[in-house]
């Protein structure tokens, strides 16, 4: 496990065998990537998802947001609030200009 750093575990542990460790044998913690789980693109890019989602490593240098219900956009900055009555899932029209579909 030490070869995978502080942010990963050896895949042999998850497969239940005595597999030899290779450069691609680490299962990284959420937000971390790379052969040894040494990259955190969310932190490097300062991607906060506006506090309305979770940053997910897309590669060693790229990250994307998985937005909470009712939010969308690159940084989860868009909401249906103010466009529709009530709260999520809102129950309003699906084709509001500038708003991504919710639910």
N, C-alpha and C positions, 0 to 999 in steps of 0.2 A: 504494500500500500504506500510505502514511503516514496517509491519511484514515481507515483502519480501525484506527489505533492500533497499539500494540505487540502486541496479542493477536488480530490478524485479518489476512486477506489479501483483496484485491479479487477478486470472483468472476470478472471478465473473464479473470484469469490462469488460472483453472481451466477456463473455457469455451473458451480458445484463440482468443479474438477481440479485437477492439478495441471492446468495448462501452463506452458511456459509463457512468461511475460514478453510481449513484443512492444514495439513503439506505438501500436494502436490498441493496446489492451487496457486503457483506462476508461472508466465510466465517470464522467465529470459531474460535479454538483451543479445545480441550476445556476445559470449565468456564466459558467466557466466553459472553456473549450481548449482545444489543442491536444497534441499527443500526450502531454503530461499534465493537462489541465492547468496550464500556466497563463492562459489568456482570459481576461475578463473585459470583453468589448463594451459591456454595459457601463462599467466604471470608466474605461478609457474614453468613451464617447460622451460621458456625462448624461446618458439616457435615463431619465427619471420616469418617463411615461406619465408625467404630470400627477403622479400619485394616484392615478386611476387605472393602473394596469401593471403588468409584470414584464420586465425586460428579459428577453430570451436571446442567447447568443445564436446568431445565424451562421457564423464562421469565426475564425480567429480575430477578424478585424471588423465584423459587421454584427449589428444587433437589431432586433425589431421588438415592438411592443405587442403584447397580447392584452387587449383592453378589457376592463371590467364590463359587465353588462350595462348597456345604455351609453357607452362611450366609443368613439372611433377616432381615426386620424393617426398620423405617424407618431404622435406623442400622447394619444388618447385625449386630445384637447377639445374634441367636438362632442357635444351632447345634444339630445333632442329637447332638453329643457328650454322652455321659452317658445318652442315651436308646437308642442303638443300638450294637451291637458294631462294631469296626473303624473305618475312616476313610471319607471320601467315596468313592463314593456311598452308603455305609452298607448298602443292601440290606435296610432294615427296613420295617415297615408304613408306608404312606403317610398314615394318618389318626391321628396322635398328637396328642392335645389340646394346644393351645398352640404347636404346631410347624408351620411352613409346609412344604409339600412341597418336597423337595430332588431335584435331578437331573431 
